[in-house]
Amino acid sequence: MSTVYKQQITRLIQALDLGIDLDIQVSGRAPTMASSEFLTNKEQGDWAESIVQRAINEHMPALLAVQYGRSDSLAAGDEGFEAFYASYQDELNGIGKRPDILVFDRSQFPDGVPDISSDEVVSRAIAAIEVRSSSFLANRYARYMEQRAIDALAICNRIREDIVNSDLAHLLSEKNNELYRFLLSANNESFKQLDFRRPSWSSSAELRRLSDLLRELKSNIEILHKRDHLSITPKVEDIALVNRWIQRFGVKHYYLQVFFDKAYLIPFEQILEIAADSEMEGDVFSVERDVKNQGKTTIKINVQVGTEIIGRIDMPTHCSQMKELGRGRLLFYVTFQGGRGYLDGGLLGEVLGVG
């Protein structure tokens, strides 16, 4: 199974048209200074990992979730960071990107403490989980986007009525007969497909009014075209490094996107299959330069494609912390404590293929 899985992952990556170099060697100078945003994001990521690890161990007694990814607290600007950064690059170039959590069959480790420094032990894991965190409430986001679309469609239908049931209908048929004919039979579904150039007619009061209505229509059509889902967000630059780890250990890899109220799991091979299917681009996934992630190219997959394995998360407490850098600069950031994830063990077992 391990060999077949390795071959499958390699084949899927090679099918991607994203310029991925499987033999890439990571290099570059260490950053010289951390930011408050970086420190907050790191704290949030650490919190998300702890939520997932505890949820698996609490709700699935047959499994044992173990922290595996790097947990060093050093940040740019700290003494010893350059050496740490160099050793991390060496690790990426050697074994690849370690997942955050390894999941084992608990019966294999009666004392509950597997030696994850051993390659042989790591290879016995039944799953490797890369945890991604997001500063959203998924339920609130879904309700907001649903209402936004309802409001935009209501405005589109009102504008349609204002045009086709007035003297503006004749003007529009003369200026843009295709758009006029579309509006005659437009409905909620067809509005979502509409695209047209905004006019700037101004030679009469009627044309100015028509132009204003069409500009408003265009603005609301653009709302309907915008991405309306939260995403699972693997970085393109990580794919080769994740593959390197997989080729060494042969453990099935998963991405888990953690929000502040729930979490979704998706197998790594499914991510690759989706990203290779051009017919899904725009609806199910997009490839974007993520300004919130140092401009790195990111595959954004509709989170609903994944499996909601944690349906509820208790909100953590959060507080401000201060970090003093060597030259006296102060950074203020947020830390997270507590919270609890309520995991659906049956769904997780189904995705992982375990009883």
C-alpha positions in Angstrom: 0.0 0.0 0.0 2.8 2.4 0.9 4.5 2.0 -2.5 1.2 2.4 -4.4 0.4 5.5 -2.5 3.8 7.0 -3.2 3.5 6.4 -6.9 -0.1 7.8 -6.9 1.1 11.1 -5.3 4.0 11.5 -7.7 1.7 10.8 -10.7 -0.9 13.4 -9.5 1.8 16.1 -8.9 3.2 15.5 -12.3 -0.3 16.0 -13.8 -0.4 19.5 -12.3 0.4 22.5 -14.5 1.9 24.6 -11.7 5.6 24.3 -12.5 6.4 22.2 -9.4 10.0 21.0 -9.2 10.0 17.7 -7.2 13.8 18.0 -6.7 13.7 21.6 -5.4 16.3 22.6 -2.8 15.2 25.3 -0.4 17.7 28.1 0.1 17.7 31.8 1.2 18.7 34.1 4.0 16.9 34.0 7.3 14.5 36.8 7.9 15.9 39.4 10.2 12.8 40.5 12.1 9.5 39.1 13.1 6.2 41.0 13.0 3.3 41.1 15.4 1.1 39.5 12.7 3.6 36.6 12.2 3.7 35.9 16.0 -0.1 36.0 16.3 -0.5 33.6 13.3 2.0 31.2 14.8 0.2 31.3 18.1 -3.1 30.6 16.4 -1.5 27.8 14.4 -0.2 26.2 17.6 -3.6 26.5 19.2 -5.3 24.8 16.2 -2.9 21.9 16.3 -3.5 21.4 20.0 -7.3 21.5 19.5 -7.0 18.8 16.8 -4.6 16.6 18.8 -6.7 16.7 21.9 -10.0 16.1 19.9 -8.6 12.9 18.3 -7.2 11.6 21.6 -10.4 12.3 23.5 -12.9 11.1 21.0 -11.1 8.1 19.3 -9.6 5.9 22.0 -8.3 3.5 19.4 -6.1 6.2 17.9 -3.1 8.2 19.3 -2.4 11.6 17.9 1.1 12.9 18.4 2.6 16.3 17.7 5.3 15.9 15.0 5.8 19.2 13.3 8.4 21.7 14.6 7.3 23.4 17.8 10.3 25.8 18.4 9.4 29.2 19.8 12.3 31.0 18.2 11.4 33.9 15.8 13.3 36.2 13.5 15.4 38.5 15.6 15.9 36.0 18.5 19.4 34.8 19.4 20.1 31.5 17.6 17.4 32.0 15.0 19.8 32.0 12.0 21.1 28.6 13.1 17.6 27.3 13.6 16.5 28.6 10.2 19.5 26.9 8.5 18.7 23.6 10.2 15.1 23.8 9.1 16.1 24.4 5.5 18.4 21.4 5.8 15.5 19.3 7.1 13.2 20.4 4.2 15.9 19.5 1.7 16.5 16.2 3.4 13.2 14.6 4.5 10.8 17.3 3.3 8.0 19.1 5.2 7.0 17.3 8.4 3.2 17.2 9.0 2.0 18.8 12.2 0.4 15.6 13.6 0.9 11.9 13.2 -1.9 9.5 14.0 -1.1 5.9 15.2 -2.9 2.8 16.1 -2.8 3.2 19.9 -2.6 -0.6 20.5 0.9 -0.5 19.0 2.2 1.7 21.8 0.9 0.5 25.2 2.9 3.1 27.1 1.5 5.9 24.8 4.9 7.4 23.9 6.0 6.4 20.4 9.6 7.5 19.5 8.9 9.8 16.6 12.6 10.4 16.2 12.8 6.9 14.7 12.0 6.7 10.9 10.7 3.1 11.5 8.2 4.4 14.0 7.1 7.3 11.9 6.5 5.0 9.0 4.0 3.1 11.1 1.7 6.0 11.4 -1.7 5.5 9.8 -2.1 9.2 8.9 -0.2 12.4 8.7 -2.1 15.7 9.2 -1.1 19.2 8.1 -3.1 21.6 10.2 -4.1 25.0 8.6 -5.8 27.6 10.7 -8.1 30.4 9.7 -9.5 33.5 11.5 -13.1 32.9 10.6 -16.3 31.5 12.1 -17.4 29.2 9.3 -21.0 29.3 10.2 -21.2 33.0 10.4 -19.4 33.4 7.1 -21.8 31.0 5.4 -24.8 33.0 6.7 -23.3 36.3 5.7 -22.5 35.1 2.1 -25.9 33.6 1.7 -27.6 36.8 2.7 -25.3 38.9 0.5 -26.2 36.8 -2.5 -30.0 37.1 -1.7 -29.7 40.9 -1.4 -27.7 41.2 -4.6 -30.3 39.0 -6.5 -33.1 41.1 -5.1 -31.5 44.3 -6.5 -30.8 42.7 -9.9 -34.5 41.7 -10.2 -35.6 45.2 -9.1 -33.4 46.8 -11.7 -34.7 44.4 -14.4 -38.3 45.4 -13.6 -37.4 49.1 -13.6 -35.9 48.7 -17.1 -38.2 46.3 -18.9 -41.4 47.8 -17.6 -40.5 51.4 -18.6 -39.6 53.5 -21.5 -36.0 52.5 -20.8 -36.6 49.1 -22.4 -36.8 50.7 -25.9 -33.6 52.7 -25.3 -31.7 49.5 -24.1 -32.9 47.5 -27.1 -31.4 50.1 -29.4 -28.1 50.5 -27.4 -27.5 46.8 -26.4 -30.1 44.5 -27.8 -28.3 41.4 -26.5 -28.5 42.7 -22.9 -32.1 43.8 -23.5 -33.1 40.3 -24.6 -31.3 38.8 -21.7 -33.2 41.0 -19.2 -36.6 40.0 -20.7 -36.2 36.4 -19.4 -33.5 36.8 -16.7 -33.9 34.9 -13.4 -31.8 34.2 -10.3 -29.7 31.5 -12.0 -29.1 33.4 -15.2 -28.1 36.6 -13.3 -25.2 34.6 -11.9 -23.9 33.9 -15.4 -24.3 37.5 -16.7 -21.4 39.6 -17.7 -21.3 42.9 -19.6 -19.4 46.1 -20.0 -20.7 49.0 -17.9 -22.0 51.7 -20.2 -21.4 55.5 -19.9 -24.2 56.9 -21.9 -24.9 60.5 -21.1 -26.4 62.4 -24.0 -29.9 62.5 -22.5 -31.5 62.3 -19.1 -33.1 58.9 -20.0 -29.7 57.5 -21.1 -28.0 58.8 -18.0 -30.7 57.0 -15.9 -30.3 53.8 -17.9 -26.5 54.0 -17.4 -26.9 54.4 -13.7 -29.2 51.4 -13.4 -26.9 49.2 -15.5 -23.9 50.3 -13.4 -25.8 49.3 -10.3 -26.8 46.0 -12.0 -23.1 45.4 -12.9 -22.0 46.0 -9.3 -24.4 43.4 -7.9 -23.6 40.9 -10.7 -19.9 41.3 -9.6 -21.0 40.3 -6.0 -22.6 37.1 -7.4 -19.4 36.3 -9.2 -17.1 36.7 -6.2 -15.9 33.6 -4.3 -18.5 32.9 -1.6 -16.9 30.0 0.2 -14.1 29.5 2.8 -11.1 27.5 1.6 -8.7 24.8 2.4 -5.4 26.5 1.6 -2.4 24.4 0.6 0.6 26.4 -0.6 1.9 25.5 -4.0 5.5 25.7 -2.8 4.8 23.1 -0.1 3.6 20.4 -2.5 7.1 19.2 -3.5 8.2 19.3 0.1 5.1 17.3 1.3 5.8 14.8 -1.5 9.4 14.5 -0.3 8.2 13.5 3.1 5.6 11.1 1.7 8.2 9.4 -0.5 10.4 8.8 2.5 7.8 7.5 5.0 4.8 6.4 2.8 2.2 7.7 5.3 -1.1 9.0 3.9 -1.3 12.7 4.1 -4.2 15.0 4.9 -4.9 18.7 5.2 -7.1 19.9 8.1 -8.5 23.4 7.9 -9.4 24.7 11.4 -11.8 27.6 11.9 -12.8 29.0 15.2 -16.0 26.9 15.2 -15.4 23.8 13.1 -12.8 22.0 11.0 -12.7 20.2 7.7 -10.4 17.4 6.5 -9.4 16.5 3.0 -6.9 13.9 1.7 -3.8 15.3 0.0 -4.4 13.2 -3.1 -7.9 14.7 -3.5 -6.3 18.2 -3.4 -4.1 17.2 -6.2 -6.9 15.7 -8.2 -9.0 18.8 -7.9 -6.2 21.2 -8.7 -5.5 19.2 -11.9 -9.1 19.4 -13.1 -9.5 22.7 -15.1 -13.3 22.2 -15.3 -13.4 22.7 -11.5 -11.4 26.0 -11.5 -13.4 29.0 -10.5 -16.2 27.0 -8.9 -14.4 24.4 -6.7 -10.9 25.8 -6.5 -8.7 28.7 -7.6 -5.0 29.4 -7.6 -4.1 32.8 -6.2 -1.3 34.8 -4.8 -2.3 35.1 -1.2 -1.5 38.6 0.1 -2.2 37.3 3.7 0.6 34.8 3.3 3.6 36.8 2.0 2.2 36.7 -1.5 2.7 33.0 -1.8 0.8 31.1 -4.5 -1.9 29.1 -2.8 -4.5 26.6 -4.0 -7.8 27.6 -2.5 -10.3 24.7 -2.4 -13.9 25.1 -1.4 -13.9 23.8 2.2 -17.3 22.1 1.6 -15.4 19.5 -0.6 -13.7 18.3 2.6 -15.3 16.4 5.5 -16.5 18.3 8.5 -14.9 16.1 11.2 -15.0 18.7 14.0 -18.5 20.2 14.1 -18.0 22.5 17.1 -15.1 24.2 18.7 -15.4 26.1 22.0 -13.9 29.6 21.7 -10.5 29.9 23.3 -9.5 32.8 25.6 -7.1 35.2 24.1 -4.7 37.8 25.6 -2.1 40.2 24.5 1.6 39.4 24.9 4.7 41.5 24.4 8.0 40.4 22.9 11.1 42.6 23.2 13.6 42.4 20.4 17.4 42.8 20.8 17.6 46.4 19.8 14.6 47.4 22.0 11.8 47.1 19.6 8.5 45.8 21.1 6.1 43.5 19.4 2.6 43.0 20.7 0.7 39.8 19.7 -2.2 37.6 20.7 -2.0 34.2 22.4 -4.8 31.6 22.6 -5.5 29.2 25.5 -8.2 26.7 26.1 -11.1 25.8 23.8 -12.2 22.3 22.8 -13.0 20.5 19.6 -15.9 18.1 19.4 -14.8 15.5 16.8 -17.0 13.1 14.9 -15.0 9.9 15.3 -17.1 8.0 12.9 -16.5 10.5 10.1 -12.8 10.7 10.8 -12.5 6.9 10.8 -14.3 6.8 7.5 -11.9 9.3 5.9 -8.8 7.6 7.4 -10.1 4.2 6.5 -9.9 2.9 10.1 -12.6 1.3 12.3 
